[in-house]
């Protein structure tokens, strides 16, 4: 095919056939584009419907971030697609008819004139955005400036760090207290001098205070559903006051948390007085991590106050709890329990520690667990994490009764052998990272055909494995990570990988890798649909043997050399 014919075919495909594909297929195609190619397509492709589809999917459903220097706030948008600064200006100017669904504006150490210039430039369109969020750190803000920000009725979230709001007369500002959409507020590092006269918006749903001095009563609107206080000195829960109105002219204050509160996080607060606790009956999530919660405090909670009746998620990590029988008094409906870095007196218990039969997730990392014989897990568990403990004999526990367990993490223990270990029958994810396991052999039932396990992800990074002698690998396995093991110069693997998508053999000292030559083979490596991730092979110019298919170089080889040259490969699974 000549270049002219190819260009004609390609143009015809783009203009005639591509728009006929279903939207779901089109989005899968566009997901393969990088940011530059996607922008080129948007600005040059004439088909109106396709442009609208891409605009809606990538630009109306993502976050735009202006001036992203605000440090602590970054953690709130790590999991969303981001467009920054000039990219946003270019988009706003190129597509004036498009309104972003979500707009995040962040400013660090700026005068308000800088903020105002941006807001006024696109004022009309910004006021039409569905969700407007503003983050300010060390900014100079006066009364008029605050009123201008609050004039945006679509403002749903505001974050303030290292700024004194007391200078803005926010205490009696009706733009603030009566704002129609402001539902989430995050205040970091002493933003208010006197909390006793501070009022929050009446429709507030989520309040987070970080590293804040709380030496006065904190008045919380009855509308708040989520309250989080961390890194602050909080002697007792009596500091909270609940504000509610009995009529339009009178506000009543009660020494209690809002009756409708669903999530309460009091982390690294150093609470020492648990005597006067009044848990809201609606509470579902409670975190008391690193609060000083000890055996005496647990006794007070169990005997005097009880746990909230609807509690399903409890975090008591990093607290000086020692008595092993504490678990017997946990809420009966609990589903998630985090108790990392809780070092119980394991040897003082005559019987294994039992947990609520409703528990689906249990996290006991870095608890100095001496062995599995001190624990009795409920059959309801779906996820179990026991990392960085002192577990040696993994086969001694009856794992077969955990029929619902899907994820098990035993990283960083002292497991030396997997012989005779019957893993939970329906396990999907297994992580054994950094255990001193010497070999993988058929003595591990996972590698015996008759058991038919359904494991999909197996992580054996840095396990000191020197020998792999297996004839069968579960056909369900999608991801196998053997990074950092000393496997010798040649590795021969079974051909039973039917679903393999990701194989990591980096830093294993290998020169050749071979799969046994049988009818059932892996597909040829492809950089686009990724049935097998193999950049580490090609970055070191290894020879790869795929049964009857032998290739030491191909187009994928050159691409990987260019992509990964000069840096450590980063392994990601979609």
C-alpha positions, 0 to 999 in steps of 0.5 A: 500500500502506497503512502497516498493509499494509506493516507486515504484509507486512514482518513476514510476510517476516521471520518466514516467508520470510527464514528460508527463504533459504539461509545464504549468501544470508542472510549477504550480506543481513546484510553490508549491515547496520551494527553498530547495525542488526545489534545491533537485529536480534539483540536483537529478532528472535524467530527462533531459527535466524536469531539463531544463524546471525548470532551464529555468523557475526559474534560467534563468528568475530570478535575481541573486544578489551577496552581497546584502548589498547595502541599497537604491538599495533594492527597485529596486528588491523587486518584483523579485525572488532573489538568493544570494551569495553561492546559486549562486556560487553553481548554477554556479558550478553545472550547468556550461552550464546554463546562467542566463538571468539577473545578479545583482551584488551589493557590499558595502564598498568593495575594487575592488579586492573583486569585481574582484575576483567574476567577473574573476571567471565566466568572460566568462559566465557573459559576456554572460548574457543578462542583467548585473546590477552592484550596488556599495556603498562606494567602492574604485574604480580607473580608471582601475577598472572602465574600467574593469567594463565597458568592459562588453558590456552587462552592462545595468544598474549601480547604484552608492551611496556615491562614488565620480566618479570625482576621476575616470576621467570618464569625458573623458572616452570613455568606459563610453560615448560610451558604447553600452548597458548602458541604465540606471544610478542611482546616489545617494548622491553627486557622482559628484563634477562638473556637467558642465564637466560630460558626460553621455553615448550617448545611455542612456535612463533612468537617476535618481539622488537622493540627489545630489547637482546640482549647474551647468548645467546638460548635458543630452543626447538626447536619454534619455526617463526617467529623475528623480531627487529627494531630490535635490535642484533645483531652476528652470528648466534652469539647464538642457542642451540638448546635440545633434550632428549636425555632427560627430565632433560638439556637440551643447548644448541647454537650454532645456530637450531632445525632446524625453523625455517621463517621468519626475520626479522632486520630493522634489526638491523645484522648485520656478521658473516655468517661463521658462518651455519648456515641451517636446511635447513627455512627457507622465508622469510628477511628480511635487510632493513636489516641491513647486508648488502653485496657482501662479505657476499653473497660469503661467503653464496654461496661458503661457506654458500649459501642455504637449499635450500628458500628461496622468499621473500627480502627484502634491502631497504634494504641497500648492495648494489652489484654487479649480478651478485648476482642470478645467485647467488640461490636456484634455487627462489626465488618472492618477492624483495623488494629495495626501496631497493637501488641497484645500480651499474646502468651497470656491467653489460654485460648486463641483470640476470637473475633466477631463472626460478622467481620469481613476485613481484618488488619493486624500488621506489625502486632508482633504475632508469634504464630497463627495458633494464638488467633481464630479467624471468623469464616466471614473474612474476605480480606486479611492482612498480617504483615510484619509479624513473627509468623513462621509456620503458615501451614499449621492453621486450618485455612480451608475453613476460610471459604470467603477469604479472597485477599491474604497478605503475609508480607514481612514474616518469617515464613521459610517454607510453603510445603503442605500449605493448603491455601483458602479455597477461594483465595484470589490475591496472595502476597508473600513479599519479603519472606525467606522462602527458599524454593517453590516446588510441588510440595506446595499444593498450589502447584498441584493440578488436582486442587484447582485453586482460583488464585489470580495474583501471586506476589513473591518479591524479594523472598530469597527464592533460588529454585523453581521446580514446578510442572503446573501453575494455576490456569487462573493466574493473571499476575506473577511477581518474582522480582528480586529473587536469585533464580539463576541464569535460566528459568523454565516455566510451565506452559499452563499460563492461560490467563497471564497478563503480568509477569515480573522477573526483574532483578532475578539474575536471568539470562534466558526464560523459557516456557515448555513447548506445548499446544497451549501457549502465551500470546505474542507480546503486544504493547497495546493490549498488554496480555503480557508485560515484559519490558524488563526482559527487553531493557536488559536485551534478554532472550525470550522463549515462548514455546515455538515462538522465539524472538530476541528482537521485535518492534516491542523490543525497540519501544521498551528500550526507548521507554525504559532506558536510564530508569528502573521499570515501574510495574503497573497493573490496570 
